[in-house]
Amino acid sequence: MFAHTCTSCGDRFVIFESQVLSVANTESGILVTFTCWCDAPQSQLTGRAAPARSANALAA
């Protein structure tokens, strides 16, 4: 769970696991999409950005 200020209703709420719609690992970090208590769809970017990958891969 985490706290979020809704961009629709402007209130700050604790968001619970049951409100989470998806979690996606992106280049910018972890994108969590969820529904606010007012039923507005919301998203929050959290976590660290993905490290840059080199073009050369090393296989063992």
PDB file of N, CA, C and O in Angstrom:
ATOM      1  N   MET A   1       0.842  -1.168   0.000  1.00  0.00           N
ATOM      2  CA  MET A   1       0.000   0.000   0.000  1.00  0.00           C
ATOM      3  C   MET A   1       0.888   1.232   0.000  1.00  0.00           C
ATOM      4  O   MET A   1       2.019   1.195   0.484  1.00  0.00           O
ATOM      5  N   PHE A   2       0.367   2.320  -0.545  1.00  0.00           N
ATOM      6  CA  PHE A   2       1.116   3.572  -0.609  1.00  0.00           C
ATOM      7  C   PHE A   2       0.122   4.724  -0.632  1.00  0.00           C
ATOM      8  O   PHE A   2      -1.063   4.528  -0.903  1.00  0.00           O
ATOM      9  N   ALA A   3       0.605   5.914  -0.351  1.00  0.00           N
ATOM     10  CA  ALA A   3      -0.246   7.107  -0.353  1.00  0.00           C
ATOM     11  C   ALA A   3      -0.133   7.793  -1.707  1.00  0.00           C
ATOM     12  O   ALA A   3       0.932   7.811  -2.323  1.00  0.00           O
ATOM     13  N   HIS A   4      -1.263   8.364  -2.165  1.00  0.00           N
ATOM     14  CA  HIS A   4      -1.301   9.031  -3.464  1.00  0.00           C
ATOM     15  C   HIS A   4      -2.291  10.188  -3.394  1.00  0.00           C
ATOM     16  O   HIS A   4      -3.359  10.067  -2.794  1.00  0.00           O
ATOM     17  N   THR A   5      -1.925  11.316  -4.017  1.00  0.00           N
ATOM     18  CA  THR A   5      -2.854  12.437  -4.153  1.00  0.00           C
ATOM     19  C   THR A   5      -3.527  12.314  -5.508  1.00  0.00           C
ATOM     20  O   THR A   5      -2.861  12.349  -6.543  1.00  0.00           O
ATOM     21  N   CYS A   6      -4.845  12.172  -5.505  1.00  0.00           N
ATOM     22  CA  CYS A   6      -5.618  11.947  -6.723  1.00  0.00           C
ATOM     23  C   CYS A   6      -5.622  13.202  -7.597  1.00  0.00           C
ATOM     24  O   CYS A   6      -5.826  14.309  -7.101  1.00  0.00           O
ATOM     25  N   THR A   7      -5.397  13.023  -8.890  1.00  0.00           N
ATOM     26  CA  THR A   7      -5.418  14.149  -9.822  1.00  0.00           C
ATOM     27  C   THR A   7      -6.844  14.541 -10.183  1.00  0.00           C
ATOM     28  O   THR A   7      -7.059  15.592 -10.787  1.00  0.00           O
ATOM     29  N   SER A   8      -7.821  13.715  -9.824  1.00  0.00           N
ATOM     30  CA  SER A   8      -9.219  14.006 -10.130  1.00  0.00           C
ATOM     31  C   SER A   8      -9.916  14.712  -8.965  1.00  0.00           C
ATOM     32  O   SER A   8     -10.475  15.795  -9.136  1.00  0.00           O
ATOM     33  N   CYS A   9      -9.881  14.092  -7.777  1.00  0.00           N
ATOM     34  CA  CYS A   9     -10.600  14.664  -6.630  1.00  0.00           C
ATOM     35  C   CYS A   9      -9.703  15.519  -5.738  1.00  0.00           C
ATOM     36  O   CYS A   9     -10.206  16.305  -4.935  1.00  0.00           O
ATOM     37  N   GLY A  10      -8.373  15.378  -5.867  1.00  0.00           N
ATOM     38  CA  GLY A  10      -7.436  16.190  -5.107  1.00  0.00           C
ATOM     39  C   GLY A  10      -7.172  15.704  -3.694  1.00  0.00           C
ATOM     40  O   GLY A  10      -6.360  16.301  -2.987  1.00  0.00           O
ATOM     41  N   ASP A  11      -7.830  14.644  -3.263  1.00  0.00           N
ATOM     42  CA  ASP A  11      -7.613  14.113  -1.912  1.00  0.00           C
ATOM     43  C   ASP A  11      -6.426  13.163  -1.896  1.00  0.00           C
ATOM     44  O   ASP A  11      -6.093  12.546  -2.907  1.00  0.00           O
ATOM     45  N   ARG A  12      -5.794  13.056  -0.736  1.00  0.00           N
ATOM     46  CA  ARG A  12      -4.673  12.128  -0.544  1.00  0.00           C
ATOM     47  C   ARG A  12      -5.210  10.907   0.189  1.00  0.00           C
ATOM     48  O   ARG A  12      -5.773  11.012   1.278  1.00  0.00           O
ATOM     49  N   PHE A  13      -5.022   9.740  -0.436  1.00  0.00           N
ATOM     50  CA  PHE A  13      -5.543   8.496   0.113  1.00  0.00           C
ATOM     51  C   PHE A  13      -4.445   7.446   0.170  1.00  0.00           C
ATOM     52  O   PHE A  13      -3.433   7.544  -0.525  1.00  0.00           O
ATOM     53  N   VAL A  14      -4.658   6.448   1.004  1.00  0.00           N
ATOM     54  CA  VAL A  14      -3.830   5.255   0.989  1.00  0.00           C
ATOM     55  C   VAL A  14      -4.439   4.318  -0.043  1.00  0.00           C
ATOM     56  O   VAL A  14      -5.637   4.036  -0.008  1.00  0.00           O
ATOM     57  N   ILE A  15      -3.614   3.841  -0.953  1.00  0.00           N
ATOM     58  CA  ILE A  15      -4.048   2.926  -2.006  1.00  0.00           C
ATOM     59  C   ILE A  15      -3.671   1.507  -1.582  1.00  0.00           C
ATOM     60  O   ILE A  15      -2.519   1.225  -1.253  1.00  0.00           O
ATOM     61  N   PHE A  16      -4.666   0.626  -1.598  1.00  0.00           N
ATOM     62  CA  PHE A  16      -4.456  -0.757  -1.185  1.00  0.00           C
ATOM     63  C   PHE A  16      -4.275  -1.669  -2.395  1.00  0.00           C
ATOM     64  O   PHE A  16      -4.611  -1.295  -3.519  1.00  0.00           O
ATOM     65  N   GLU A  17      -3.753  -2.842  -2.165  1.00  0.00           N
ATOM     66  CA  GLU A  17      -3.492  -3.826  -3.214  1.00  0.00           C
ATOM     67  C   GLU A  17      -4.729  -4.113  -4.061  1.00  0.00           C
ATOM     68  O   GLU A  17      -4.611  -4.327  -5.268  1.00  0.00           O
ATOM     69  N   SER A  18      -5.892  -4.122  -3.458  1.00  0.00           N
ATOM     70  CA  SER A  18      -7.125  -4.428  -4.189  1.00  0.00           C
ATOM     71  C   SER A  18      -7.485  -3.350  -5.225  1.00  0.00           C
ATOM     72  O   SER A  18      -8.291  -3.605  -6.120  1.00  0.00           O
ATOM     73  N   GLN A  19      -6.899  -2.157  -5.112  1.00  0.00           N
ATOM     74  CA  GLN A  19      -7.174  -1.064  -6.048  1.00  0.00           C
ATOM     75  C   GLN A  19      -6.213  -1.054  -7.235  1.00  0.00           C
ATOM     76  O   GLN A  19      -6.456  -0.354  -8.218  1.00  0.00           O
ATOM     77  N   VAL A  20      -5.132  -1.818  -7.158  1.00  0.00           N
ATOM     78  CA  VAL A  20      -4.112  -1.836  -8.204  1.00  0.00           C
ATOM     79  C   VAL A  20      -4.620  -2.624  -9.407  1.00  0.00           C
ATOM     80  O   VAL A  20      -5.091  -3.754  -9.276  1.00  0.00           O
ATOM     81  N   LEU A  21      -4.515  -2.004 -10.578  1.00  0.00           N
ATOM     82  CA  LEU A  21      -4.941  -2.636 -11.823  1.00  0.00           C
ATOM     83  C   LEU A  21      -3.775  -3.302 -12.542  1.00  0.00           C
ATOM     84  O   LEU A  21      -3.927  -4.383 -13.111  1.00  0.00           O
ATOM     85  N   SER A  22      -2.601  -2.650 -12.515  1.00  0.00           N
ATOM     86  CA  SER A  22      -1.431  -3.224 -13.176  1.00  0.00           C
ATOM     87  C   SER A  22      -0.147  -2.622 -12.624  1.00  0.00           C
ATOM     88  O   SER A  22      -0.139  -1.540 -12.038  1.00  0.00           O
ATOM     89  N   VAL A  23       0.937  -3.363 -12.833  1.00  0.00           N
ATOM     90  CA  VAL A  23       2.285  -2.923 -12.483  1.00  0.00           C
ATOM     91  C   VAL A  23       3.150  -3.249 -13.690  1.00  0.00           C
ATOM     92  O   VAL A  23       3.193  -4.394 -14.138  1.00  0.00           O
ATOM     93  N   ALA A  24       3.840  -2.241 -14.216  1.00  0.00           N
ATOM     94  CA  ALA A  24       4.659  -2.450 -15.408  1.00  0.00           C
ATOM     95  C   ALA A  24       6.063  -1.897 -15.186  1.00  0.00           C
ATOM     96  O   ALA A  24       6.236  -0.776 -14.708  1.00  0.00           O
ATOM     97  N   ASN A  25       7.042  -2.687 -15.535  1.00  0.00           N
ATOM     98  CA  ASN A  25       8.426  -2.258 -15.462  1.00  0.00           C
ATOM     99  C   ASN A  25       8.747  -1.503 -16.744  1.00  0.00           C
ATOM    100  O   ASN A  25       8.718  -2.090 -17.826  1.00  0.00           O
ATOM    101  N   THR A  26       9.053  -0.215 -16.645  1.00  0.00           N
ATOM    102  CA  THR A  26       9.340   0.605 -17.818  1.00  0.00           C
ATOM    103  C   THR A  26      10.765   1.139 -17.751  1.00  0.00           C
ATOM    104  O   THR A  26      11.454   0.963 -16.746  1.00  0.00           O
ATOM    105  N   GLU A  27      11.201   1.785 -18.813  1.00  0.00           N
ATOM    106  CA  GLU A  27      12.539   2.395 -18.845  1.00  0.00           C
ATOM    107  C   GLU A  27      12.680   3.489 -17.792  1.00  0.00           C
ATOM    108  O   GLU A  27      13.784   3.753 -17.313  1.00  0.00           O
ATOM    109  N   SER A  28      11.567   4.127 -17.429  1.00  0.00           N
ATOM    110  CA  SER A  28      11.593   5.234 -16.469  1.00  0.00           C
ATOM    111  C   SER A  28      11.430   4.790 -15.027  1.00  0.00           C
ATOM    112  O   SER A  28      11.677   5.576 -14.112  1.00  0.00           O
ATOM    113  N   GLY A  29      11.024   3.566 -14.806  1.00  0.00           N
ATOM    114  CA  GLY A  29      10.788   3.045 -13.461  1.00  0.00           C
ATOM    115  C   GLY A  29       9.579   2.125 -13.474  1.00  0.00           C
ATOM    116  O   GLY A  29       9.189   1.624 -14.529  1.00  0.00           O
ATOM    117  N   ILE A  30       8.993   1.903 -12.324  1.00  0.00           N
ATOM    118  CA  ILE A  30       7.844   1.020 -12.201  1.00  0.00           C
ATOM    119  C   ILE A  30       6.575   1.857 -12.272  1.00  0.00           C
ATOM    120  O   ILE A  30       6.381   2.769 -11.468  1.00  0.00           O
ATOM    121  N   LEU A  31       5.711   1.548 -13.234  1.00  0.00           N
ATOM    122  CA  LEU A  31       4.464   2.276 -13.414  1.00  0.00           C
ATOM    123  C   LEU A  31       3.329   1.472 -12.799  1.00  0.00           C
ATOM    124  O   LEU A  31       3.030   0.362 -13.239  1.00  0.00           O
ATOM    125  N   VAL A  32       2.700   2.044 -11.777  1.00  0.00           N
ATOM    126  CA  VAL A  32       1.581   1.400 -11.098  1.00  0.00           C
ATOM    127  C   VAL A  32       0.307   2.122 -11.514  1.00  0.00           C
ATOM    128  O   VAL A  32       0.207   3.338 -11.350  1.00  0.00           O
ATOM    129  N   THR A  33      -0.664   1.395 -12.049  1.00  0.00           N
ATOM    130  CA  THR A  33      -1.964   1.976 -12.380  1.00  0.00           C
ATOM    131  C   THR A  33      -2.988   1.401 -11.413  1.00  0.00           C
ATOM    132  O   THR A  33      -2.939   0.220 -11.069  1.00  0.00           O
ATOM    133  N   PHE A  34      -3.912   2.245 -10.979  1.00  0.00           N
ATOM    134  CA  PHE A  34      -4.863   1.861  -9.947  1.00  0.00           C
ATOM    135  C   PHE A  34      -6.095   2.744 -10.036  1.00  0.00           C
ATOM    136  O   PHE A  34      -6.128   3.703 -10.808  1.00  0.00           O
ATOM    137  N   THR A  35      -7.092   2.422  -9.254  1.00  0.00           N
ATOM    138  CA  THR A  35      -8.318   3.202  -9.189  1.00  0.00           C
ATOM    139  C   THR A  35      -8.374   3.906  -7.834  1.00  0.00           C
ATOM    140  O   THR A  35      -8.197   3.272  -6.793  1.00  0.00           O
ATOM    141  N   CYS A  36      -8.618   5.214  -7.847  1.00  0.00           N
ATOM    142  CA  CYS A  36      -8.758   5.994  -6.625  1.00  0.00           C
ATOM    143  C   CYS A  36     -10.070   5.616  -5.941  1.00  0.00           C
ATOM    144  O   CYS A  36     -10.925   4.964  -6.540  1.00  0.00           O
ATOM    145  N   TRP A  37     -10.222   6.025  -4.695  1.00  0.00           N
ATOM    146  CA  TRP A  37     -11.465   5.802  -3.956  1.00  0.00           C
ATOM    147  C   TRP A  37     -12.638   6.509  -4.625  1.00  0.00           C
ATOM    148  O   TRP A  37     -13.787   6.114  -4.428  1.00  0.00           O
ATOM    149  N   CYS A  38     -12.365   7.555  -5.419  1.00  0.00           N
ATOM    150  CA  CYS A  38     -13.436   8.271  -6.130  1.00  0.00           C
ATOM    151  C   CYS A  38     -13.723   7.623  -7.494  1.00  0.00           C
ATOM    152  O   CYS A  38     -14.489   8.174  -8.285  1.00  0.00           O
ATOM    153  N   ASP A  39     -13.120   6.468  -7.772  1.00  0.00           N
ATOM    154  CA  ASP A  39     -13.265   5.693  -9.009  1.00  0.00           C
ATOM    155  C   ASP A  39     -12.532   6.283 -10.214  1.00  0.00           C
ATOM    156  O   ASP A  39     -12.755   5.833 -11.338  1.00  0.00           O
ATOM    157  N   ALA A  40     -11.677   7.260 -10.015  1.00  0.00           N
ATOM    158  CA  ALA A  40     -10.889   7.829 -11.111  1.00  0.00           C
ATOM    159  C   ALA A  40      -9.661   6.961 -11.367  1.00  0.00           C
ATOM    160  O   ALA A  40      -8.982   6.560 -10.422  1.00  0.00           O
ATOM    161  N   PRO A  41      -9.368   6.666 -12.637  1.00  0.00           N
ATOM    162  CA  PRO A  41      -8.143   5.919 -12.947  1.00  0.00           C
ATOM    163  C   PRO A  41      -6.923   6.800 -12.674  1.00  0.00           C
ATOM    164  O   PRO A  41      -6.911   7.984 -13.008  1.00  0.00           O
ATOM    165  N   GLN A  42      -5.912   6.210 -12.069  1.00  0.00           N
ATOM    166  CA  GLN A  42      -4.709   6.941 -11.684  1.00  0.00           C
ATOM    167  C   GLN A  42      -3.489   6.108 -12.023  1.00  0.00           C
ATOM    168  O   GLN A  42      -3.591   4.905 -12.267  1.00  0.00           O
ATOM    169  N   SER A  43      -2.324   6.762 -12.037  1.00  0.00           N
ATOM    170  CA  SER A  43      -1.061   6.038 -12.194  1.00  0.00           C
ATOM    171  C   SER A  43       0.024   6.785 -11.434  1.00  0.00           C
ATOM    172  O   SER A  43      -0.059   7.994 -11.216  1.00  0.00           O
ATOM    173  N   GLN A  44       1.042   6.033 -11.039  1.00  0.00           N
ATOM    174  CA  GLN A  44       2.163   6.627 -10.322  1.00  0.00           C
ATOM    175  C   GLN A  44       3.426   5.909 -10.745  1.00  0.00           C
ATOM    176  O   GLN A  44       3.479   4.679 -10.765  1.00  0.00           O
ATOM    177  N   LEU A  45       4.443   6.683 -11.083  1.00  0.00           N
ATOM    178  CA  LEU A  45       5.737   6.140 -11.460  1.00  0.00           C
ATOM    179  C   LEU A  45       6.597   6.090 -10.207  1.00  0.00           C
ATOM    180  O   LEU A  45       6.731   7.087  -9.497  1.00  0.00           O
ATOM    181  N   THR A  46       7.171   4.946  -9.940  1.00  0.00           N
ATOM    182  CA  THR A  46       7.953   4.764  -8.727  1.00  0.00           C
ATOM    183  C   THR A  46       9.171   3.900  -9.038  1.00  0.00           C
ATOM    184  O   THR A  46       9.330   3.435 -10.167  1.00  0.00           O
ATOM    185  N   GLY A  47      10.000   3.690  -8.081  1.00  0.00           N
ATOM    186  CA  GLY A  47      11.169   2.840  -8.274  1.00  0.00           C
ATOM    187  C   GLY A  47      12.266   3.550  -9.040  1.00  0.00           C
ATOM    188  O   GLY A  47      12.189   4.752  -9.293  1.00  0.00           O
ATOM    189  N   ARG A  48      13.263   2.811  -9.397  1.00  0.00           N
ATOM    190  CA  ARG A  48      14.408   3.350 -10.137  1.00  0.00           C
ATOM    191  C   ARG A  48      14.235   3.125 -11.624  1.00  0.00           C
ATOM    192  O   ARG A  48      13.574   2.182 -12.059  1.00  0.00           O
ATOM    193  N   ALA A  49      14.839   4.007 -12.388  1.00  0.00           N
ATOM    194  CA  ALA A  49      14.851   3.830 -13.844  1.00  0.00           C
ATOM    195  C   ALA A  49      15.679   2.591 -14.176  1.00  0.00           C
ATOM    196  O   ALA A  49      16.633   2.260 -13.472  1.00  0.00           O
ATOM    197  N   ALA A  50      15.310   1.926 -15.236  1.00  0.00           N
ATOM    198  CA  ALA A  50      16.053   0.740 -15.676  1.00  0.00           C
ATOM    199  C   ALA A  50      17.454   1.155 -16.097  1.00  0.00           C
ATOM    200  O   ALA A  50      17.620   2.176 -16.765  1.00  0.00           O
ATOM    201  N   PRO A  51      18.459   0.383 -15.720  1.00  0.00           N
ATOM    202  CA  PRO A  51      19.823   0.728 -16.142  1.00  0.00           C
ATOM    203  C   PRO A  51      19.971   0.556 -17.648  1.00  0.00           C
ATOM    204  O   PRO A  51      19.312  -0.282 -18.264  1.00  0.00           O
ATOM    205  N   ALA A  52      20.839   1.358 -18.217  1.00  0.00           N
ATOM    206  CA  ALA A  52      21.094   1.272 -19.666  1.00  0.00           C
ATOM    207  C   ALA A  52      21.730  -0.069 -19.977  1.00  0.00           C
ATOM    208  O   ALA A  52      22.642  -0.517 -19.282  1.00  0.00           O
ATOM    209  N   ARG A  53      21.238  -0.700 -21.027  1.00  0.00           N
ATOM    210  CA  ARG A  53      21.810  -1.986 -21.435  1.00  0.00           C
ATOM    211  C   ARG A  53      22.831  -1.747 -22.538  1.00  0.00           C
ATOM    212  O   ARG A  53      22.630  -0.913 -23.421  1.00  0.00           O
ATOM    213  N   SER A  54      23.905  -2.476 -22.473  1.00  0.00           N
ATOM    214  CA  SER A  54      24.928  -2.331 -23.504  1.00  0.00           C
ATOM    215  C   SER A  54      24.517  -3.150 -24.731  1.00  0.00           C
ATOM    216  O   SER A  54      23.762  -4.116 -24.621  1.00  0.00           O
ATOM    217  N   ALA A  55      25.016  -2.755 -25.877  1.00  0.00           N
ATOM    218  CA  ALA A  55      24.705  -3.449 -27.115  1.00  0.00           C
ATOM    219  C   ALA A  55      25.384  -4.809 -27.167  1.00  0.00           C
ATOM    220  O   ALA A  55      24.931  -5.709 -27.875  1.00  0.00           O
ATOM    221  N   ASN A  56      26.474  -4.960 -26.416  1.00  0.00           N
ATOM    222  CA  ASN A  56      27.224  -6.216 -26.418  1.00  0.00           C
ATOM    223  C   ASN A  56      26.771  -7.073 -25.242  1.00  0.00           C
ATOM    224  O   ASN A  56      26.881  -6.671 -24.084  1.00  0.00           O
ATOM    225  N   ALA A  57      26.270  -8.239 -25.552  1.00  0.00           N
ATOM    226  CA  ALA A  57      25.835  -9.168 -24.508  1.00  0.00           C
ATOM    227  C   ALA A  57      26.892 -10.243 -24.345  1.00  0.00           C
ATOM    228  O   ALA A  57      27.497 -10.676 -25.326  1.00  0.00           O
ATOM    229  N   LEU A  58      27.117 -10.673 -23.126  1.00  0.00           N
ATOM    230  CA  LEU A  58      28.092 -11.704 -22.833  1.00  0.00           C
ATOM    231  C   LEU A  58      27.343 -12.948 -22.402  1.00  0.00           C
ATOM    232  O   LEU A  58      26.593 -12.923 -21.426  1.00  0.00           O
ATOM    233  N   ALA A  59      27.540 -14.012 -23.115  1.00  0.00           N
ATOM    234  CA  ALA A  59      26.884 -15.288 -22.780  1.00  0.00           C
ATOM    235  C   ALA A  59      27.893 -16.186 -22.097  1.00  0.00           C
ATOM    236  O   ALA A  59      29.062 -16.232 -22.478  1.00  0.00           O
ATOM    237  N   ALA A  60      27.435 -16.894 -21.093  1.00  0.00           N
ATOM    238  CA  ALA A  60      28.331 -17.801 -20.371  1.00  0.00           C
ATOM    239  C   ALA A  60      28.149 -19.219 -20.846  1.00  0.00           C
ATOM    240  O   ALA A  60      28.819 -20.126 -20.353  1.00  0.00           O
TER     241      ALA A  60
END
